[in-house]
Amino acid sequence: MMEPGGPYLNSSALLSPLGLLRCLQALFGCITLSLVAHDGGFGAASGHFCMFAWGWCLALTALILSFEFTRLHSCLSISWDNFTIAFAMLATLMYVTATTIYPIYFVELECDQCQSRNFRISATTSSALACIAYAVEIHLTRAKPGHTGAYMATTSGLLKVVQAYVACILFGALLSGSEYSRYPATQWCVGVYSLCFIITALVIALNVSGRAGLLRCPFDRVVVLYTFLATLLYLSAAVIWPVFCFDNKYGSMERPASCSLGDCAWDSQLIIAIFTYINLILYTVDLIYSQKIRYIAEP
């Protein structure tokens, strides 16, 4: 809380290096949305996701700037530092996804209406600059070796956000005609993805809400134990999913010729296999880093 008689407005929230960086994030977000809405185009699910990512990140960034400028964040019953860096990590991931997807689906080098193409290239560039700005914020605010900081600012905390985001990609691929219900083994994999996502999201929520210290058990030990179990669960999924999707006895190692672009179970299964291995690597790295830090939950 601020001292009685102090200024109501915090100018450093806008003029400090971190504040200026957040202003740049908001500026690039506004430019990106304006370019796409004006003449860039955003049809289909991919375009709507990009617009949602840009709009949602802009809204949250503006909210963070407003709350810090007016000092209202001190009235919230959450861990503000955990919230801001967790959001910066999520925003970076969403911008990376949108900056990758948008030009793939909407930018054509050979065009009939080159003005629209130029708007789309400019929007992609602006999106990439915003992504860099969010990544720099993570670099500035993440916990440094030998210093005590918020859990979400540690390598383990940041990895939790990435793990949850990768799980969301897995769920999207599962719902895109992956045919996961054909075998009990692949249903087991879905259970692994769901269970790990729920617990990872709970760990993030407890830290962002500042309630981790209220648990009657050592929070850091519980998180390490969960990370170890999640690594084992993902290891089982990394073995089971490819076998029941790409082994000739259950599926096909080669993409069926009958598969159409954007509507192919084999494509979804391949995406799931790739991101299963990505999350397995993330949980393994998380487990290694969790042995090197000692985290004290906020009371």
C-alpha positions as CSV (number, residue, x, y, z in Angstrom):
1,M,0.0,0.0,0.0
2,M,1.2,3.6,-0.7
3,E,2.1,5.9,2.2
4,P,-0.6,8.3,3.4
5,G,-0.2,11.7,1.7
6,G,1.7,10.3,-1.2
7,P,0.9,11.0,-4.8
8,Y,-2.1,9.2,-6.2
9,L,-0.5,8.7,-9.6
10,N,2.7,6.7,-10.2
11,S,4.6,8.4,-13.1
12,S,7.3,5.7,-13.0
13,A,4.7,3.2,-14.2
14,L,4.9,4.9,-17.6
15,L,8.4,6.5,-17.6
16,S,10.5,3.6,-16.2
17,P,12.2,1.2,-18.6
18,L,9.5,-1.4,-17.8
19,G,6.7,1.1,-18.2
20,L,8.0,2.4,-21.5
21,L,8.3,-1.2,-22.7
22,R,4.6,-1.9,-21.8
23,C,3.7,1.3,-23.6
24,L,5.4,-0.1,-26.7
25,Q,3.5,-3.4,-26.3
26,A,0.2,-1.5,-26.2
27,L,1.3,0.7,-29.2
28,F,2.3,-2.3,-31.4
29,G,-0.8,-4.1,-30.4
30,C,-3.0,-1.1,-31.4
31,I,-1.1,-0.9,-34.8
32,T,-1.5,-4.6,-35.4
33,L,-5.3,-4.6,-34.7
34,S,-5.8,-1.4,-36.7
35,L,-4.0,-2.7,-39.8
36,V,-5.8,-6.1,-39.8
37,A,-9.2,-4.5,-39.1
38,H,-8.8,-1.8,-41.8
39,D,-7.7,-3.9,-44.8
40,G,-5.8,-6.9,-43.6
41,G,-8.5,-9.5,-43.3
42,F,-9.0,-12.2,-40.7
43,G,-11.3,-14.9,-41.9
44,A,-11.7,-18.5,-40.6
45,A,-10.7,-19.9,-37.2
46,S,-7.0,-19.0,-37.7
47,G,-7.8,-15.3,-38.3
48,H,-10.2,-15.1,-35.4
49,F,-7.6,-16.6,-33.1
50,C,-5.1,-14.0,-34.2
51,M,-7.5,-11.2,-33.6
52,F,-8.4,-12.6,-30.2
53,A,-4.7,-13.0,-29.2
54,W,-3.9,-9.4,-30.2
55,G,-7.0,-7.9,-28.7
56,W,-6.8,-9.8,-25.4
57,C,-3.1,-9.0,-24.9
58,L,-3.7,-5.4,-25.7
59,A,-6.6,-5.2,-23.2
60,L,-4.6,-6.8,-20.4
61,T,-1.5,-4.7,-21.1
62,A,-3.7,-1.5,-20.9
63,L,-5.2,-2.8,-17.7
64,I,-1.8,-3.4,-16.1
65,L,-0.6,0.1,-17.1
66,S,-3.7,1.7,-15.8
67,F,-3.6,-0.2,-12.4
68,E,0.1,0.6,-11.9
69,F,-0.3,4.3,-12.9
70,T,-3.2,4.8,-10.5
71,R,-1.6,2.4,-7.9
72,L,-4.9,0.4,-7.8
73,H,-2.9,-2.8,-8.1
74,S,-2.0,-2.4,-4.4
75,C,-5.7,-2.9,-3.6
76,L,-6.0,-6.2,-5.3
77,S,-5.7,-9.4,-3.2
78,I,-3.4,-11.1,-5.7
79,S,0.4,-11.4,-6.2
80,W,0.9,-8.6,-8.7
81,D,4.4,-9.6,-9.6
82,N,3.4,-13.2,-10.2
83,F,0.4,-12.0,-12.3
84,T,2.4,-9.6,-14.5
85,I,5.2,-11.9,-15.4
86,A,2.8,-14.9,-16.0
87,F,0.8,-12.7,-18.3
88,A,4.0,-11.5,-20.1
89,M,5.0,-15.1,-20.7
90,L,1.5,-16.0,-22.0
91,A,1.4,-12.9,-24.2
92,T,4.7,-13.8,-25.7
93,L,3.5,-17.3,-26.5
94,M,0.2,-16.0,-28.0
95,Y,2.0,-13.4,-30.1
96,V,4.5,-16.0,-31.3
97,T,1.6,-18.2,-32.4
98,A,-0.3,-15.3,-34.1
99,T,2.8,-14.0,-35.8
100,T,3.4,-17.4,-37.2
101,I,-0.1,-18.3,-38.2
102,Y,-1.2,-15.0,-39.7
103,P,1.3,-14.8,-42.6
104,I,0.9,-18.5,-43.4
105,Y,-2.8,-18.2,-44.0
106,F,-3.2,-14.6,-45.1
107,V,0.0,-13.3,-46.8
108,E,0.5,-14.2,-50.4
109,L,3.6,-13.0,-52.3
110,E,1.7,-13.0,-55.6
111,C,-1.4,-11.0,-55.3
112,D,-4.2,-9.3,-57.2
113,Q,-4.8,-6.7,-54.4
114,C,-1.3,-5.8,-53.3
115,Q,-2.5,-3.1,-51.0
116,S,-4.2,-5.7,-48.8
117,R,-1.0,-7.8,-48.9
118,N,1.0,-4.8,-47.7
119,F,-1.3,-4.2,-44.8
120,R,-1.0,-7.9,-43.8
121,I,2.8,-7.8,-44.0
122,S,2.8,-4.6,-41.9
123,A,0.5,-6.2,-39.4
124,T,2.8,-9.2,-39.1
125,T,5.8,-7.0,-38.6
126,S,4.0,-5.0,-35.9
127,S,3.0,-8.3,-34.2
128,A,6.6,-9.5,-34.2
129,L,7.8,-6.2,-32.6
130,A,5.1,-6.6,-29.9
131,C,6.3,-10.2,-29.3
132,I,9.8,-9.0,-28.9
133,A,8.7,-6.3,-26.4
134,Y,6.9,-8.9,-24.3
135,A,10.0,-11.2,-24.4
136,V,12.2,-8.3,-23.2
137,E,9.8,-7.7,-20.3
138,I,10.3,-11.4,-19.2
139,H,14.1,-10.9,-19.4
140,L,13.9,-7.7,-17.3
141,T,11.6,-9.1,-14.6
142,R,12.5,-12.8,-14.3
143,A,14.2,-13.9,-11.1
144,K,18.0,-13.5,-11.2
145,P,20.3,-16.1,-9.7
146,G,20.9,-15.4,-6.0
147,H,17.9,-13.1,-5.6
148,T,14.5,-13.9,-4.1
149,G,11.6,-13.3,-6.4
150,A,8.1,-14.3,-7.3
151,Y,7.7,-18.0,-8.2
152,M,6.3,-17.2,-11.6
153,A,9.5,-15.2,-12.3
154,T,11.6,-18.3,-11.9
155,T,12.5,-20.6,-14.7
156,S,10.2,-23.3,-13.2
157,G,7.3,-20.8,-13.0
158,L,7.7,-19.6,-16.6
159,L,7.9,-23.2,-17.8
160,K,4.6,-23.8,-16.1
161,V,2.9,-21.2,-18.3
162,V,4.5,-22.8,-21.4
163,Q,3.4,-26.3,-20.4
164,A,-0.2,-25.1,-19.9
165,Y,-0.1,-23.3,-23.3
166,V,1.3,-26.4,-25.1
167,A,-1.5,-28.4,-23.5
168,C,-4.1,-26.0,-25.0
169,I,-2.5,-26.7,-28.4
170,L,-2.9,-30.4,-27.7
171,F,-6.5,-30.0,-26.9
172,G,-7.1,-28.0,-30.0
173,A,-5.5,-30.8,-32.1
174,L,-7.5,-33.4,-30.2
175,L,-10.7,-31.7,-31.1
176,S,-9.8,-31.4,-34.8
177,G,-10.8,-34.9,-35.9
178,S,-7.9,-36.7,-34.2
179,E,-9.9,-39.9,-33.6
180,Y,-8.5,-40.2,-30.1
181,S,-11.5,-42.3,-29.0
182,R,-10.6,-45.3,-31.2
183,Y,-8.4,-47.0,-28.6
184,P,-8.3,-47.0,-24.8
185,A,-4.6,-46.3,-25.0
186,T,-5.1,-43.0,-26.8
187,Q,-7.9,-42.1,-24.4
188,W,-5.3,-42.7,-21.6
189,C,-3.1,-40.1,-23.4
190,V,-6.0,-37.6,-23.4
191,G,-6.4,-38.2,-19.6
192,V,-2.7,-37.5,-19.1
193,Y,-2.9,-34.2,-21.0
194,S,-6.0,-33.2,-19.1
195,L,-4.7,-34.1,-15.6
196,C,-1.4,-32.4,-16.1
197,F,-3.0,-29.3,-17.5
198,I,-5.5,-29.0,-14.6
199,I,-2.8,-29.3,-12.0
200,T,-0.4,-27.0,-13.8
201,A,-3.1,-24.4,-14.1
202,L,-3.9,-24.8,-10.4
203,V,-0.2,-24.2,-9.5
204,I,-0.2,-21.0,-11.6
205,A,-3.5,-19.9,-10.1
206,L,-2.4,-20.4,-6.5
207,N,0.7,-18.4,-7.1
208,V,-1.0,-15.6,-9.0
209,S,-3.7,-15.4,-6.4
210,G,-1.1,-15.3,-3.6
211,R,-2.7,-18.3,-1.9
212,A,0.2,-20.8,-2.2
213,G,1.4,-20.0,1.3
214,L,-1.9,-20.9,2.8
215,L,-1.4,-24.6,2.0
216,R,-0.6,-26.8,5.1
217,C,2.1,-28.6,3.2
218,P,5.5,-27.5,1.7
219,F,4.4,-26.0,-1.6
220,D,7.8,-26.3,-3.3
221,R,8.0,-30.0,-2.4
222,V,4.5,-30.7,-3.7
223,V,5.3,-28.9,-7.0
224,V,8.5,-30.9,-7.4
225,L,6.7,-34.2,-6.8
226,Y,3.9,-33.2,-9.2
227,T,6.5,-32.3,-11.9
228,F,8.2,-35.7,-11.4
229,L,4.8,-37.5,-11.8
230,A,3.9,-35.3,-14.8
231,T,7.2,-36.2,-16.5
232,L,6.4,-39.9,-16.1
233,L,2.9,-39.5,-17.3
234,Y,4.1,-37.6,-20.4
235,L,6.7,-40.2,-21.0
236,S,4.0,-42.8,-21.1
237,A,2.0,-40.7,-23.6
238,A,5.1,-40.1,-25.7
239,V,5.4,-43.9,-26.1
240,I,1.8,-44.8,-26.5
241,W,0.5,-42.1,-28.8
242,P,2.9,-42.7,-31.7
243,V,2.4,-46.5,-31.5
244,F,-1.4,-46.4,-31.7
245,C,-1.4,-43.7,-34.4
246,F,1.5,-44.4,-36.7
247,D,2.2,-48.2,-36.3
248,N,0.8,-50.1,-39.3
249,K,-1.1,-52.4,-36.9
250,Y,-3.2,-49.5,-35.6
251,G,-2.7,-46.6,-38.0
252,S,-0.4,-45.5,-40.8
253,M,3.2,-44.2,-40.9
254,E,2.5,-42.3,-44.1
255,R,-0.1,-39.5,-44.6
256,P,-3.1,-41.0,-46.4
257,A,-3.6,-39.8,-50.0
258,S,-7.3,-39.2,-49.3
259,C,-6.4,-36.6,-46.6
260,S,-7.5,-33.1,-47.6
261,L,-5.7,-30.0,-46.4
262,G,-7.1,-28.8,-43.0
263,D,-9.3,-31.8,-42.5
264,C,-7.1,-34.8,-41.8
265,A,-6.9,-37.0,-38.7
266,W,-3.3,-38.0,-39.5
267,D,-2.2,-34.3,-39.5
268,S,-3.9,-33.8,-36.1
269,Q,-2.3,-37.0,-34.7
270,L,1.2,-35.8,-35.9
271,I,0.7,-32.4,-34.3
272,I,-0.3,-34.1,-31.0
273,A,2.8,-36.4,-31.2
274,I,5.1,-33.4,-31.7
275,F,3.7,-31.3,-28.9
276,T,3.6,-34.3,-26.6
277,Y,7.4,-34.6,-27.0
278,I,7.7,-30.8,-26.6
279,N,5.8,-30.9,-23.3
280,L,7.8,-34.0,-22.1
281,I,11.0,-32.0,-22.7
282,L,9.5,-29.0,-20.9
283,Y,8.5,-31.0,-17.8
284,T,12.0,-32.7,-17.8
285,V,13.7,-29.3,-17.9
286,D,11.3,-28.0,-15.2
287,L,12.2,-31.0,-13.0
288,I,15.9,-30.3,-13.4
289,Y,15.6,-26.6,-12.6
290,S,13.3,-27.2,-9.6
291,Q,16.2,-29.0,-7.9
292,K,18.3,-25.8,-8.1
293,I,15.8,-23.3,-6.6
294,R,14.3,-22.9,-3.1
295,Y,11.0,-21.2,-3.3
296,I,9.3,-19.6,-0.3
297,A,5.6,-19.2,-1.0
298,E,4.1,-15.8,-0.2
299,P,2.1,-15.7,3.0
